[in-house]
Amino acid sequence: MKNLFDDFNPVTSKLWKQKIQFELNGADYNETLIWNSPEDIQVKPFYHKDEFEGVSDIHTKASEFKICQNIFVHDLSKSNLRALDSINRGAESIRFTIEDENTDVAKLLENLPLEKVTIYFNLGFLSIEFINKINAFANSKKATIFCNLDPIGQLAREGNWFKTKEKNNFETLNLLSAATTNISLINIDGGLYQNAGANMVQQIAYNLAHANEYFNRIKTIDKPIVFEVSVGTNYFFEIAKLRALRLLFKQIAKEYNHNHDCHLLVSPSKRNKTIYDYNVNMLRTTTESMSAILGGANAIANLPYDALYHKDNEFGDRIARNQLLVLKNESYFDKVNNPADGSYYIESLTHQLAEKALTLFKDIEANGGFLKQLNEGIIKRKIQESADKEQELFDSGKEILLGTNKYPNKKDRMKDDLELFPFVKIKPRKTLITPIIEKRLAEKMEQDRLKEEI
């Protein structure tokens, strides 16, 4: 059969540019159609194969992402029942947050179908005895468990290390890595950097430099490292961000003979979420979850639309879970492998983000490493500089959050609906370093509106 395209001459990128320039009636092509992102990445109006350098060595399977349910453990029985109910309603993994090291793990996980459900533990402490219990349980039940231990993340977020019996947190991790064989231990709390206002290049570089500290300080890491990553609404950039993170992690891990791919546990950002016109949050988390899927997330824990101001509730959790179920089972994302293949735009963004992030990563390492710069306040200062630039764009109306700084509903009232305090909390305490603080863009505007409510 004749190929219809044989009747047409190929059109080069040069010819396309000439045609566009003609249509611009004298306006400058670069000034009119090319724009710069906050990461100083130039975005062109079109991408052509004759300007394309090559395909990234990234293989993602959108069909394999797992729907994750977040559960804060307070009452063991209620948490267990909630986990069972979530699994029956479509959850494929559970992330338990535990603050009490006396928690009975066996009781918490009782009757859960551990042969098919992945378990993540986010712990507010670092205890060899507790982790050993989890390891023994995982062995007896043949369960897939990630413990998500991140002392560096604890220092960055809280300003202090975990309190342990050992002389320091790295000694504890080394003892655990030698003693545990059935569970993954190391986690990178990368969502902190995004939610505090870091740009995408910083997010990738800080995640990698953060992980590199563990490679340098822990003798054996023979299980996948979990990266907890947050994504915003810059749709294609967020896809490329996750792909660039995978690409660079492979390069760095190879130097340490670490043969596991990184494990991406992704959540929507809190930074762009709002308490006014809160239903728009569902639109934001839907596109953010799509970016996570197409970027190759291993698991996605969606953010309920009312998470900022309501306590955990069945309705908010169900909506958040159902968003992922619709994407997975009704939007054909469960049928797609390597979904970003063939997109010159996404490949270009991936390469540019990776190149700039690698440069920043090398600079961090050349100047003493991530932990040194964290202790000296350099990381916090750099993130704050990026956050201030974004805040200025929002305050001036150049960065838009619909329903908040664009087309707000003046009749919207929230004062009597706040079950949680949705703004930055000041917690005076003695810390080793000044912690990195997460802050939403709309906070000041929302506080002013709350004061004006009758």
HUTAUR-V396181 format. One record per backbone hydrogen bond with DSSP energy under -0.5 kcal/mol. NH is the residue of the N-H (numbers start at 0). CO is the residue of the C=O. Records with the same first field share a line. If there is no record, write none. Layout:
# HUTAUR-V396181
NH=CO / CO
This chain:
# HUTAUR-V396181
3=1
5=2
6=3
7=4
11=9
15=11
16=12
17=13
18=14
19=15
20=16
21=17
22=18
23=19
24=21
25=20
26=23
31=27
32=28
33=28 / 29
34=32 / 42
36=40
39=36
41=39
42=34
43=41
50=47
51=48
57=55
59=57
61=59 / 335
62=335
63=60
64=61
65=297
67=65 / 299
68=92
70=94
72=70 / 96
73=71
75=73
78=74
79=75
80=76
81=77
82=78
83=79
84=80
85=81
86=82
87=83
88=84
89=86
90=85
91=66
92=66
93=117
94=68
95=93 / 119
96=70
97=95 / 121
100=98
102=99
104=102
107=103
108=104
109=106
111=108
113=111
115=112
116=112
117=91
118=143
119=93
120=145
121=95 / 119
122=120
123=97
130=126
131=127
132=128
133=129
134=130
135=131
136=132
137=133
138=134
139=135
140=136
141=137
142=137
143=113
144=142
145=118
146=183
148=184
153=149
154=150
155=151
156=152
157=153
158=153 / 154
159=153
163=161
171=167
172=168
173=169
174=170
175=171
176=172
177=173
178=174
179=175
183=144
186=148
187=225
188=186
189=187 / 227
190=227
191=188
192=189
193=189
194=190
195=191
196=192 / 193
197=192
202=198
203=199
204=200
205=201
206=202
207=203
208=204
209=205
210=206
211=207
212=208
213=209 / 210
214=210
215=211
216=212
217=213
218=216
225=185
226=262
227=187 / 225
228=226 / 264
230=266
234=232
237=233
238=234
239=235
240=236
241=237
242=238
243=239
244=240
245=241
246=242
247=243
248=244
249=245
250=246
251=247
252=248
253=249
254=250 / 251
255=251 / 252
256=253
257=252
258=256
262=224
263=261
264=226 / 262
265=263 / 298
266=228
268=230
272=269
277=274
279=276
280=277
281=278
282=278
283=279
284=280
285=281
286=282
287=283
288=284
289=285
290=286
291=287
292=288
293=289
294=290
295=291 / 292
296=291
297=263
298=263
299=65
300=265
301=67 / 299
303=301
306=303
308=305
309=305
316=312
317=313
318=314
319=315
320=316
321=317
322=318
323=319
324=320
325=321
326=322
327=323
328=324
329=325
330=325
332=326
333=327
334=331
335=332
337=59
340=337
342=339
343=341
346=342
347=343
348=344
349=345
350=346
351=347
352=348
353=349
354=350
355=351
356=352
357=353
358=354
359=355
360=356
361=357
362=358
363=359
364=360
365=361
366=362
367=364
368=363
372=368
373=369
374=370
375=371
376=373
377=372
378=372
380=376
381=377
382=378
383=379
384=380
385=381
386=382
387=383
388=384
389=385
390=386
391=387
392=388
393=389
394=390
395=391
396=393
397=392
398=392
399=397
402=405
403=400
404=400
405=400
408=402
409=407
411=408
416=413
417=414
418=308 / 416
419=308
421=419
426=424
427=425
430=428
431=158
432=158
434=432
435=155
438=194
440=270
442=439
445=441
446=442
447=443
448=444
449=445
450=446
451=447
452=448 / 449
